[in-house]
Amino acid sequence: MLARSAFRPRRKNRGRPASKKAPAFLQWLRGRPCVLERAGDCDGHMVAAHVDYAGDKGVGTKVSDRFAVPMCDAHHTRQHIWGWESFEKRYDLKALEHSHEYWRAWPGRAKWEAAQ
């Protein structure tokens, strides 16, 4: 094993830009029912699941918060295990379309967009 000769502190990645962050929207989403409540096997508390194929993902960063849908822990865990493509096929879900609907329905959207 080679020893490191320089012990500089590791450079941290930049944080997400403000245009990708909408914490109030994520909080609002967590108060909505699971996007798959019709499937009937919801379990656990609600989380905001980011639809990572939405397109504005960067190296080491996730997509914008506006591309998120509400999911229970059970469905969110399955989505991570199966990946979006398999997950959407299994549940006949169009998560990206749902994320747009939730974003448009969010009462704080106009104020957030005006601040950007």
C-alpha positions as CSV (number, residue, x, y, z in Angstrom):
1,M,0.0,0.0,0.0
2,L,1.3,3.4,-0.9
3,A,1.4,6.2,1.6
4,R,0.1,9.6,0.8
5,S,2.8,12.2,0.8
6,A,0.5,15.3,0.9
7,F,-2.2,15.6,3.4
8,R,-4.2,18.6,2.1
9,P,-7.8,18.8,3.1
10,R,-10.1,17.3,0.5
11,R,-11.8,19.9,-1.7
12,K,-15.5,19.8,-1.2
13,N,-17.9,19.9,-4.1
14,R,-19.9,23.1,-4.6
15,G,-23.4,23.2,-3.1
16,R,-26.4,23.1,-5.3
17,P,-27.3,26.4,-6.9
18,A,-30.3,28.3,-5.5
19,S,-32.2,27.8,-8.8
20,K,-32.2,24.0,-8.1
21,K,-33.4,24.3,-4.5
22,A,-37.0,24.7,-3.3
23,P,-37.1,23.3,0.2
24,A,-40.6,24.7,0.8
25,F,-41.8,22.7,-2.2
26,L,-40.3,19.5,-0.8
27,Q,-41.9,20.2,2.5
28,W,-45.3,20.7,0.8
29,L,-44.8,17.5,-1.2
30,R,-44.2,15.5,2.0
31,G,-47.7,16.6,3.1
32,R,-49.3,15.1,0.0
33,P,-50.4,11.4,-0.3
34,C,-48.0,9.0,-2.1
35,V,-48.1,9.3,-5.8
36,L,-48.8,5.5,-5.9
37,E,-51.5,5.4,-3.2
38,R,-53.8,3.7,-5.8
39,A,-51.4,0.7,-5.7
40,G,-52.5,0.2,-2.1
41,D,-49.2,-1.0,-0.6
42,C,-48.0,2.3,0.8
43,D,-46.0,2.2,4.0
44,G,-43.9,4.6,6.0
45,H,-43.6,8.3,6.2
46,M,-43.7,10.5,3.1
47,V,-40.5,11.6,1.2
48,A,-39.9,13.8,-1.8
49,A,-38.5,11.5,-4.5
50,H,-36.4,13.3,-7.2
51,V,-37.1,12.1,-10.8
52,D,-33.4,11.9,-11.7
53,Y,-33.9,11.5,-15.5
54,A,-35.5,15.0,-15.7
55,G,-32.4,16.4,-17.4
56,D,-30.7,19.0,-15.2
57,K,-28.6,16.6,-13.2
58,G,-25.0,17.5,-12.9
59,V,-21.9,15.6,-11.8
60,G,-22.3,14.9,-8.1
61,T,-25.6,16.7,-7.9
62,K,-29.3,15.6,-8.1
63,V,-31.9,17.2,-10.3
64,S,-33.8,20.3,-9.3
65,D,-36.3,20.0,-6.5
66,R,-39.1,20.9,-8.9
67,F,-38.7,17.4,-10.4
68,A,-39.9,15.6,-7.3
69,V,-43.0,13.6,-6.4
70,P,-44.3,12.5,-3.1
71,M,-43.7,8.9,-2.2
72,C,-44.0,6.7,0.9
73,D,-40.8,5.0,2.2
74,A,-41.8,1.6,0.8
75,H,-42.3,2.9,-2.8
76,H,-39.2,5.1,-2.6
77,T,-37.1,2.2,-1.5
78,R,-38.4,0.0,-4.4
79,Q,-37.7,2.9,-6.9
80,H,-34.1,3.0,-5.7
81,I,-33.7,-0.8,-6.0
82,W,-35.4,-1.2,-9.4
83,G,-34.4,2.1,-11.0
84,W,-36.9,4.5,-12.6
85,E,-37.5,2.7,-15.8
86,S,-38.5,-0.7,-14.2
87,F,-40.3,1.1,-11.4
88,E,-42.5,3.1,-13.8
89,K,-43.3,0.1,-15.9
90,R,-44.3,-2.0,-12.9
91,Y,-46.6,0.7,-11.6
92,D,-47.7,2.2,-14.9
93,L,-46.4,5.6,-13.7
94,K,-45.2,8.7,-15.5
95,A,-43.3,10.3,-12.7
96,L,-41.9,13.2,-14.7
97,E,-45.4,14.2,-15.8
98,H,-46.6,14.0,-12.2
99,S,-43.7,16.2,-11.0
100,H,-44.8,18.9,-13.4
101,E,-48.4,18.7,-12.1
102,Y,-47.2,18.9,-8.5
103,W,-44.9,21.9,-9.3
104,R,-47.8,23.7,-11.0
105,A,-50.1,22.9,-8.0
106,W,-47.7,24.2,-5.4
107,P,-49.1,27.4,-3.8
108,G,-45.7,28.9,-3.3
109,R,-44.5,28.4,-6.9
110,A,-45.2,32.0,-8.1
111,K,-43.3,33.6,-5.2
112,W,-40.4,31.1,-5.6
113,E,-40.2,31.8,-9.4
114,A,-40.3,35.6,-8.9
115,A,-37.3,35.3,-6.5
116,Q,-35.2,33.5,-9.1
